Amino acid sequence: MGLVAKRGVMSKLYANIGIGHENNWHTLEARVVAAAQCNADAVIINKSTPHLVVPDEKKYVAIQSSWGTKSYLEVAKLSEIDVSHAQAFTELCDRIGIPVIWSVTDTTAAEFVKEHTGCTTIKLHHDAPSHTELCDFCHRNFKHVIYSWRHLEFVQKTHGVNRRNYQIYYTTDAFPPEPEHMDLKQIDQLLYNQYLVGYESRDAGLFPGVCVSYKGVDYIEKYLGDPDSDNPVVLTPDQFYDFYQ
């Protein structure tokens, strides 16, 4: 199932359920179930290594959290999905029958996914701070890799004209972006160069993300959260189902 694309092909719809789960199993479970009920074709879950990706100027800033007042780095570590929940998450998705795509920011996180999940498709996070090493590791260790468009230089150098076993996705740096800064013509250029293209929609609400389906992209990724979410980028289950419809 999916969105009707201009080229007569169905664009798949992926649910990124990784925003603000805080490694809470009931939250993770509820989001997987919601994604399946909303007819998502796959769920995307994020994995990072906080001490590698949190900027130095933020690491020891005190913030309020579910665990009380702690440093930004401590909260980030507590919020990361751990081994037991990663394995339970994999088993739940297998049981429901919804594929899992892990989005990683660094090589240590990719190693975690390889060791503990049995995942075959991996996505390189658009904001990965050191992407050359990460690209190389994922290329060598996973069956299918989803690269950000900012990784094109590596893709062209490594894969050449071979377009199998990977695809490219476009997204914006801003979260959410201003409409005039979305630069969606980049998708047209990728399609013109015959890449298999996805779109990570960081824009708020349903539009213009839903309109990208008419470009003929392979998939659209939207963020799915809780019913009381107040983040404009993160759709509630009802909103996500409206997007699917």
MIDO-843951 format. One record per residue (C-alpha): residue in three letters; x, y, z. Coordinates in steps of 0.2 Angstrom, whole numbers, plus 5000, padded with zeros to 4 digits. Example, Ala and Ser with C-alpha at 12.3 -4.5 7.8 and 13.67 -1.06 7.14 Angstrom:
# MIDO-843951
<tordren><rest>ala</rest><east>5062</east><north>4978</north><up>5039</up></tordren>
<tordren><rest>ser</rest><east>5068</east><north>4995</north><up>5036</up></tordren>
# end
This chain:
# MIDO-843951
<tordren><rest>met</rest><east>5000</east><north>5000</north><up>5000</up></tordren>
<tordren><rest>gly</rest><east>5006</east><north>5018</north><up>4998</up></tordren>
<tordren><rest>leu</rest><east>5003</east><north>5034</north><up>4989</up></tordren>
<tordren><rest>val</rest><east>4999</east><north>5036</north><up>4971</up></tordren>
<tordren><rest>ala</rest><east>5014</east><north>5043</north><up>4961</up></tordren>
<tordren><rest>lys</rest><east>5015</east><north>5052</north><up>4945</up></tordren>
<tordren><rest>arg</rest><east>5024</east><north>5038</north><up>4936</up></tordren>
<tordren><rest>gly</rest><east>5010</east><north>5025</north><up>4941</up></tordren>
<tordren><rest>val</rest><east>5021</east><north>5018</north><up>4955</up></tordren>
<tordren><rest>met</rest><east>5016</east><north>5017</north><up>4973</up></tordren>
<tordren><rest>ser</rest><east>5027</east><north>5027</north><up>4984</up></tordren>
<tordren><rest>lys</rest><east>5030</east><north>5018</north><up>5000</up></tordren>
<tordren><rest>leu</rest><east>5027</east><north>5026</north><up>5017</up></tordren>
<tordren><rest>tyr</rest><east>5039</east><north>5024</north><up>5031</up></tordren>
<tordren><rest>ala</rest><east>5036</east><north>5029</north><up>5049</up></tordren>
<tordren><rest>asn</rest><east>5051</east><north>5036</north><up>5059</up></tordren>
<tordren><rest>ile</rest><east>5046</east><north>5033</north><up>5077</up></tordren>
<tordren><rest>gly</rest><east>5062</east><north>5038</north><up>5085</up></tordren>
<tordren><rest>ile</rest><east>5059</east><north>5055</north><up>5091</up></tordren>
<tordren><rest>gly</rest><east>5058</east><north>5057</north><up>5110</up></tordren>
<tordren><rest>his</rest><east>5054</east><north>5038</north><up>5115</up></tordren>
<tordren><rest>glu</rest><east>5067</east><north>5039</north><up>5129</up></tordren>
<tordren><rest>asn</rest><east>5070</east><north>5021</north><up>5128</up></tordren>
<tordren><rest>asn</rest><east>5053</east><north>5018</north><up>5136</up></tordren>
<tordren><rest>trp</rest><east>5047</east><north>5001</north><up>5130</up></tordren>
<tordren><rest>his</rest><east>5028</east><north>5005</north><up>5131</up></tordren>
<tordren><rest>thr</rest><east>5031</east><north>5020</north><up>5120</up></tordren>
<tordren><rest>leu</rest><east>5041</east><north>5010</north><up>5108</up></tordren>
<tordren><rest>glu</rest><east>5028</east><north>4996</north><up>5107</up></tordren>
<tordren><rest>ala</rest><east>5014</east><north>5009</north><up>5105</up></tordren>
<tordren><rest>arg</rest><east>5022</east><north>5017</north><up>5091</up></tordren>
<tordren><rest>val</rest><east>5026</east><north>5001</north><up>5081</up></tordren>
<tordren><rest>val</rest><east>5008</east><north>4996</north><up>5083</up></tordren>
<tordren><rest>ala</rest><east>5002</east><north>5013</north><up>5078</up></tordren>
<tordren><rest>ala</rest><east>5013</east><north>5013</north><up>5062</up></tordren>
<tordren><rest>ala</rest><east>5006</east><north>4996</north><up>5057</up></tordren>
<tordren><rest>gln</rest><east>4988</east><north>5001</north><up>5060</up></tordren>
<tordren><rest>cys</rest><east>4992</east><north>5017</north><up>5049</up></tordren>
<tordren><rest>asn</rest><east>4998</east><north>5005</north><up>5035</up></tordren>
<tordren><rest>ala</rest><east>5016</east><north>5011</north><up>5036</up></tordren>
<tordren><rest>asp</rest><east>5027</east><north>5000</north><up>5025</up></tordren>
<tordren><rest>ala</rest><east>5041</east><north>5001</north><up>5037</up></tordren>
<tordren><rest>val</rest><east>5047</east><north>5009</north><up>5053</up></tordren>
<tordren><rest>ile</rest><east>5063</east><north>5018</north><up>5055</up></tordren>
<tordren><rest>ile</rest><east>5071</east><north>5019</north><up>5072</up></tordren>
<tordren><rest>asn</rest><east>5087</east><north>5030</north><up>5076</up></tordren>
<tordren><rest>lys</rest><east>5103</east><north>5024</north><up>5085</up></tordren>
<tordren><rest>ser</rest><east>5117</east><north>5035</north><up>5090</up></tordren>
<tordren><rest>thr</rest><east>5132</east><north>5036</north><up>5102</up></tordren>
<tordren><rest>pro</rest><east>5129</east><north>5052</north><up>5112</up></tordren>
<tordren><rest>his</rest><east>5147</east><north>5056</north><up>5117</up></tordren>
<tordren><rest>leu</rest><east>5151</east><north>5056</north><up>5098</up></tordren>
<tordren><rest>val</rest><east>5137</east><north>5066</north><up>5092</up></tordren>
<tordren><rest>val</rest><east>5132</east><north>5078</north><up>5105</up></tordren>
<tordren><rest>pro</rest><east>5142</east><north>5095</north><up>5103</up></tordren>
<tordren><rest>asp</rest><east>5155</east><north>5098</north><up>5116</up></tordren>
<tordren><rest>glu</rest><east>5146</east><north>5115</north><up>5121</up></tordren>
<tordren><rest>lys</rest><east>5130</east><north>5106</north><up>5125</up></tordren>
<tordren><rest>lys</rest><east>5137</east><north>5090</north><up>5134</up></tordren>
<tordren><rest>tyr</rest><east>5137</east><north>5097</north><up>5151</up></tordren>
<tordren><rest>val</rest><east>5123</east><north>5109</north><up>5151</up></tordren>
<tordren><rest>ala</rest><east>5110</east><north>5105</north><up>5164</up></tordren>
<tordren><rest>ile</rest><east>5092</east><north>5102</north><up>5157</up></tordren>
<tordren><rest>gln</rest><east>5076</east><north>5096</north><up>5165</up></tordren>
<tordren><rest>ser</rest><east>5071</east><north>5078</north><up>5160</up></tordren>
<tordren><rest>ser</rest><east>5061</east><north>5063</north><up>5164</up></tordren>
<tordren><rest>trp</rest><east>5075</east><north>5058</north><up>5176</up></tordren>
<tordren><rest>gly</rest><east>5076</east><north>5075</north><up>5184</up></tordren>
<tordren><rest>thr</rest><east>5090</east><north>5088</north><up>5181</up></tordren>
<tordren><rest>lys</rest><east>5104</east><north>5080</north><up>5172</up></tordren>
<tordren><rest>ser</rest><east>5117</east><north>5085</north><up>5159</up></tordren>
<tordren><rest>tyr</rest><east>5112</east><north>5085</north><up>5141</up></tordren>
<tordren><rest>leu</rest><east>5124</east><north>5071</north><up>5138</up></tordren>
<tordren><rest>glu</rest><east>5117</east><north>5060</north><up>5153</up></tordren>
<tordren><rest>val</rest><east>5100</east><north>5063</north><up>5146</up></tordren>
<tordren><rest>ala</rest><east>5105</east><north>5058</north><up>5128</up></tordren>
<tordren><rest>lys</rest><east>5113</east><north>5042</north><up>5135</up></tordren>
<tordren><rest>leu</rest><east>5098</east><north>5037</north><up>5145</up></tordren>
<tordren><rest>ser</rest><east>5086</east><north>5041</north><up>5130</up></tordren>
<tordren><rest>glu</rest><east>5096</east><north>5029</north><up>5118</up></tordren>
<tordren><rest>ile</rest><east>5088</east><north>5012</north><up>5115</up></tordren>
<tordren><rest>asp</rest><east>5098</east><north>4998</north><up>5124</up></tordren>
<tordren><rest>val</rest><east>5102</east><north>4980</north><up>5119</up></tordren>
<tordren><rest>ser</rest><east>5087</east><north>4972</north><up>5128</up></tordren>
<tordren><rest>his</rest><east>5074</east><north>4984</north><up>5120</up></tordren>
<tordren><rest>ala</rest><east>5083</east><north>4984</north><up>5103</up></tordren>
<tordren><rest>gln</rest><east>5081</east><north>4965</north><up>5103</up></tordren>
<tordren><rest>ala</rest><east>5063</east><north>4966</north><up>5109</up></tordren>
<tordren><rest>phe</rest><east>5059</east><north>4979</north><up>5096</up></tordren>
<tordren><rest>thr</rest><east>5066</east><north>4968</north><up>5082</up></tordren>
<tordren><rest>glu</rest><east>5055</east><north>4953</north><up>5089</up></tordren>
<tordren><rest>leu</rest><east>5040</east><north>4964</north><up>5090</up></tordren>
<tordren><rest>cys</rest><east>5041</east><north>4970</north><up>5072</up></tordren>
<tordren><rest>asp</rest><east>5045</east><north>4953</north><up>5066</up></tordren>
<tordren><rest>arg</rest><east>5029</east><north>4946</north><up>5075</up></tordren>
<tordren><rest>ile</rest><east>5018</east><north>4960</north><up>5068</up></tordren>
<tordren><rest>gly</rest><east>5026</east><north>4959</north><up>5050</up></tordren>
<tordren><rest>ile</rest><east>5032</east><north>4977</north><up>5048</up></tordren>
<tordren><rest>pro</rest><east>5050</east><north>4979</north><up>5042</up></tordren>
<tordren><rest>val</rest><east>5063</east><north>4989</north><up>5052</up></tordren>
<tordren><rest>ile</rest><east>5076</east><north>5001</north><up>5045</up></tordren>
<tordren><rest>trp</rest><east>5089</east><north>5008</north><up>5058</up></tordren>
<tordren><rest>ser</rest><east>5095</east><north>5026</north><up>5055</up></tordren>
<tordren><rest>val</rest><east>5113</east><north>5028</north><up>5062</up></tordren>
<tordren><rest>thr</rest><east>5123</east><north>5043</north><up>5065</up></tordren>
<tordren><rest>asp</rest><east>5140</east><north>5035</north><up>5068</up></tordren>
<tordren><rest>thr</rest><east>5150</east><north>5019</north><up>5066</up></tordren>
<tordren><rest>thr</rest><east>5148</east><north>5013</north><up>5084</up></tordren>
<tordren><rest>ala</rest><east>5130</east><north>5014</north><up>5082</up></tordren>
<tordren><rest>ala</rest><east>5130</east><north>5004</north><up>5066</up></tordren>
<tordren><rest>glu</rest><east>5141</east><north>4991</north><up>5075</up></tordren>
<tordren><rest>phe</rest><east>5127</east><north>4990</north><up>5088</up></tordren>
<tordren><rest>val</rest><east>5114</east><north>4988</north><up>5075</up></tordren>
<tordren><rest>lys</rest><east>5124</east><north>4974</north><up>5066</up></tordren>
<tordren><rest>glu</rest><east>5127</east><north>4965</north><up>5082</up></tordren>
<tordren><rest>his</rest><east>5110</east><north>4965</north><up>5091</up></tordren>
<tordren><rest>thr</rest><east>5097</east><north>4967</north><up>5078</up></tordren>
<tordren><rest>gly</rest><east>5100</east><north>4956</north><up>5063</up></tordren>
<tordren><rest>cys</rest><east>5095</east><north>4971</north><up>5052</up></tordren>
<tordren><rest>thr</rest><east>5099</east><north>4970</north><up>5033</up></tordren>
<tordren><rest>thr</rest><east>5094</east><north>4988</north><up>5028</up></tordren>
<tordren><rest>ile</rest><east>5102</east><north>5003</north><up>5036</up></tordren>
<tordren><rest>lys</rest><east>5100</east><north>5022</north><up>5034</up></tordren>
<tordren><rest>leu</rest><east>5114</east><north>5034</north><up>5036</up></tordren>
<tordren><rest>his</rest><east>5107</east><north>5049</north><up>5046</up></tordren>
<tordren><rest>his</rest><east>5108</east><north>5065</north><up>5037</up></tordren>
<tordren><rest>asp</rest><east>5116</east><north>5074</north><up>5051</up></tordren>
<tordren><rest>ala</rest><east>5130</east><north>5061</north><up>5054</up></tordren>
<tordren><rest>pro</rest><east>5146</east><north>5070</north><up>5059</up></tordren>
<tordren><rest>ser</rest><east>5159</east><north>5059</north><up>5051</up></tordren>
<tordren><rest>his</rest><east>5150</east><north>5051</north><up>5036</up></tordren>
<tordren><rest>thr</rest><east>5165</east><north>5044</north><up>5026</up></tordren>
<tordren><rest>glu</rest><east>5169</east><north>5031</north><up>5039</up></tordren>
<tordren><rest>leu</rest><east>5151</east><north>5027</north><up>5042</up></tordren>
<tordren><rest>cys</rest><east>5147</east><north>5025</north><up>5023</up></tordren>
<tordren><rest>asp</rest><east>5161</east><north>5013</north><up>5021</up></tordren>
<tordren><rest>phe</rest><east>5156</east><north>5003</north><up>5036</up></tordren>
<tordren><rest>cys</rest><east>5138</east><north>5001</north><up>5031</up></tordren>
<tordren><rest>his</rest><east>5143</east><north>4998</north><up>5013</up></tordren>
<tordren><rest>arg</rest><east>5153</east><north>4983</north><up>5019</up></tordren>
<tordren><rest>asn</rest><east>5142</east><north>4976</north><up>5032</up></tordren>
<tordren><rest>phe</rest><east>5123</east><north>4978</north><up>5027</up></tordren>
<tordren><rest>lys</rest><east>5114</east><north>4971</north><up>5012</up></tordren>
<tordren><rest>his</rest><east>5105</east><north>4988</north><up>5008</up></tordren>
<tordren><rest>val</rest><east>5111</east><north>5005</north><up>5012</up></tordren>
<tordren><rest>ile</rest><east>5100</east><north>5021</north><up>5011</up></tordren>
<tordren><rest>tyr</rest><east>5112</east><north>5036</north><up>5009</up></tordren>
<tordren><rest>ser</rest><east>5108</east><north>5054</north><up>5012</up></tordren>
<tordren><rest>trp</rest><east>5110</east><north>5065</north><up>4996</up></tordren>
<tordren><rest>arg</rest><east>5125</east><north>5073</north><up>5005</up></tordren>
<tordren><rest>his</rest><east>5134</east><north>5056</north><up>5003</up></tordren>
<tordren><rest>leu</rest><east>5133</east><north>5057</north><up>4984</up></tordren>
<tordren><rest>glu</rest><east>5152</east><north>5059</north><up>4982</up></tordren>
<tordren><rest>phe</rest><east>5155</east><north>5043</north><up>4992</up></tordren>
<tordren><rest>val</rest><east>5141</east><north>5034</north><up>4983</up></tordren>
<tordren><rest>gln</rest><east>5148</east><north>5038</north><up>4965</up></tordren>
<tordren><rest>lys</rest><east>5166</east><north>5034</north><up>4970</up></tordren>
<tordren><rest>thr</rest><east>5161</east><north>5017</north><up>4978</up></tordren>
<tordren><rest>his</rest><east>5146</east><north>5011</north><up>4968</up></tordren>
<tordren><rest>gly</rest><east>5150</east><north>5018</north><up>4951</up></tordren>
<tordren><rest>val</rest><east>5136</east><north>5014</north><up>4939</up></tordren>
<tordren><rest>asn</rest><east>5130</east><north>5000</north><up>4949</up></tordren>
<tordren><rest>arg</rest><east>5113</east><north>5005</north><up>4956</up></tordren>
<tordren><rest>arg</rest><east>5109</east><north>4990</north><up>4966</up></tordren>
<tordren><rest>asn</rest><east>5109</east><north>4988</north><up>4984</up></tordren>
<tordren><rest>tyr</rest><east>5107</east><north>5006</north><up>4989</up></tordren>
<tordren><rest>gln</rest><east>5096</east><north>5021</north><up>4987</up></tordren>
<tordren><rest>ile</rest><east>5097</east><north>5040</north><up>4990</up></tordren>
<tordren><rest>tyr</rest><east>5086</east><north>5051</north><up>5000</up></tordren>
<tordren><rest>tyr</rest><east>5084</east><north>5069</north><up>5000</up></tordren>
<tordren><rest>thr</rest><east>5079</east><north>5079</north><up>5016</up></tordren>
<tordren><rest>thr</rest><east>5082</east><north>5097</north><up>5022</up></tordren>
<tordren><rest>asp</rest><east>5095</east><north>5103</north><up>5035</up></tordren>
<tordren><rest>ala</rest><east>5082</east><north>5113</north><up>5045</up></tordren>
<tordren><rest>phe</rest><east>5069</east><north>5104</north><up>5056</up></tordren>
<tordren><rest>pro</rest><east>5057</east><north>5110</north><up>5051</up></tordren>
<tordren><rest>pro</rest><east>5062</east><north>5120</north><up>5035</up></tordren>
<tordren><rest>glu</rest><east>5054</east><north>5136</north><up>5029</up></tordren>
<tordren><rest>pro</rest><east>5045</east><north>5131</north><up>5013</up></tordren>
<tordren><rest>glu</rest><east>5055</east><north>5143</north><up>5002</up></tordren>
<tordren><rest>his</rest><east>5071</east><north>5134</north><up>5008</up></tordren>
<tordren><rest>met</rest><east>5065</east><north>5116</north><up>5005</up></tordren>
<tordren><rest>asp</rest><east>5074</east><north>5115</north><up>4987</up></tordren>
<tordren><rest>leu</rest><east>5063</east><north>5100</north><up>4981</up></tordren>
<tordren><rest>lys</rest><east>5071</east><north>5102</north><up>4964</up></tordren>
<tordren><rest>gln</rest><east>5085</east><north>5092</north><up>4971</up></tordren>
<tordren><rest>ile</rest><east>5074</east><north>5077</north><up>4971</up></tordren>
<tordren><rest>asp</rest><east>5070</east><north>5080</north><up>4952</up></tordren>
<tordren><rest>gln</rest><east>5089</east><north>5080</north><up>4949</up></tordren>
<tordren><rest>leu</rest><east>5092</east><north>5064</north><up>4958</up></tordren>
<tordren><rest>leu</rest><east>5078</east><north>5056</north><up>4948</up></tordren>
<tordren><rest>tyr</rest><east>5085</east><north>5063</north><up>4932</up></tordren>
<tordren><rest>asn</rest><east>5101</east><north>5054</north><up>4936</up></tordren>
<tordren><rest>gln</rest><east>5091</east><north>5038</north><up>4938</up></tordren>
<tordren><rest>tyr</rest><east>5094</east><north>5035</north><up>4957</up></tordren>
<tordren><rest>leu</rest><east>5081</east><north>5026</north><up>4967</up></tordren>
<tordren><rest>val</rest><east>5075</east><north>5041</north><up>4978</up></tordren>
<tordren><rest>gly</rest><east>5067</east><north>5043</north><up>4995</up></tordren>
<tordren><rest>tyr</rest><east>5061</east><north>5058</north><up>5004</up></tordren>
<tordren><rest>glu</rest><east>5063</east><north>5061</north><up>5023</up></tordren>
<tordren><rest>ser</rest><east>5050</east><north>5074</north><up>5026</up></tordren>
<tordren><rest>arg</rest><east>5055</east><north>5086</north><up>5040</up></tordren>
<tordren><rest>asp</rest><east>5042</east><north>5098</north><up>5035</up></tordren>
<tordren><rest>ala</rest><east>5027</east><north>5101</north><up>5047</up></tordren>
<tordren><rest>gly</rest><east>5010</east><north>5094</north><up>5044</up></tordren>
<tordren><rest>leu</rest><east>5004</east><north>5085</north><up>5029</up></tordren>
<tordren><rest>phe</rest><east>5010</east><north>5097</north><up>5015</up></tordren>
<tordren><rest>pro</rest><east>5021</east><north>5099</north><up>5005</up></tordren>
<tordren><rest>gly</rest><east>5027</east><north>5081</north><up>5010</up></tordren>
<tordren><rest>val</rest><east>5012</east><north>5072</north><up>5003</up></tordren>
<tordren><rest>cys</rest><east>5014</east><north>5081</north><up>4986</up></tordren>
<tordren><rest>val</rest><east>5032</east><north>5074</north><up>4984</up></tordren>
<tordren><rest>ser</rest><east>5023</east><north>5057</north><up>4980</up></tordren>
<tordren><rest>tyr</rest><east>5019</east><north>5064</north><up>4963</up></tordren>
<tordren><rest>lys</rest><east>5037</east><north>5066</north><up>4958</up></tordren>
<tordren><rest>gly</rest><east>5039</east><north>5047</north><up>4958</up></tordren>
<tordren><rest>val</rest><east>5049</east><north>5044</north><up>4973</up></tordren>
<tordren><rest>asp</rest><east>5052</east><north>5027</north><up>4980</up></tordren>
<tordren><rest>tyr</rest><east>5046</east><north>5031</north><up>4998</up></tordren>
<tordren><rest>ile</rest><east>5042</east><north>5046</north><up>5009</up></tordren>
<tordren><rest>glu</rest><east>5047</east><north>5045</north><up>5027</up></tordren>
<tordren><rest>lys</rest><east>5036</east><north>5055</north><up>5040</up></tordren>
<tordren><rest>tyr</rest><east>5039</east><north>5056</north><up>5059</up></tordren>
<tordren><rest>leu</rest><east>5026</east><north>5047</north><up>5070</up></tordren>
<tordren><rest>gly</rest><east>5024</east><north>5051</north><up>5088</up></tordren>
<tordren><rest>asp</rest><east>5011</east><north>5051</north><up>5102</up></tordren>
<tordren><rest>pro</rest><east>4993</east><north>5057</north><up>5102</up></tordren>
<tordren><rest>asp</rest><east>4998</east><north>5072</north><up>5113</up></tordren>
<tordren><rest>ser</rest><east>5013</east><north>5077</north><up>5102</up></tordren>
<tordren><rest>asp</rest><east>5015</east><north>5096</north><up>5101</up></tordren>
<tordren><rest>asn</rest><east>5030</east><north>5095</north><up>5088</up></tordren>
<tordren><rest>pro</rest><east>5024</east><north>5101</north><up>5071</up></tordren>
<tordren><rest>val</rest><east>5036</east><north>5089</north><up>5062</up></tordren>
<tordren><rest>val</rest><east>5030</east><north>5074</north><up>5072</up></tordren>
<tordren><rest>leu</rest><east>5013</east><north>5067</north><up>5066</up></tordren>
<tordren><rest>thr</rest><east>5000</east><north>5060</north><up>5078</up></tordren>
<tordren><rest>pro</rest><east>4993</east><north>5043</north><up>5073</up></tordren>
<tordren><rest>asp</rest><east>4977</east><north>5051</north><up>5067</up></tordren>
<tordren><rest>gln</rest><east>4988</east><north>5063</north><up>5056</up></tordren>
<tordren><rest>phe</rest><east>4999</east><north>5050</north><up>5050</up></tordren>
<tordren><rest>tyr</rest><east>4984</east><north>5040</north><up>5044</up></tordren>
<tordren><rest>asp</rest><east>4977</east><north>5056</north><up>5035</up></tordren>
<tordren><rest>phe</rest><east>4994</east><north>5057</north><up>5027</up></tordren>
<tordren><rest>tyr</rest><east>4992</east><north>5039</north><up>5021</up></tordren>
<tordren><rest>gln</rest><east>4975</east><north>5042</north><up>5015</up></tordren>
# end
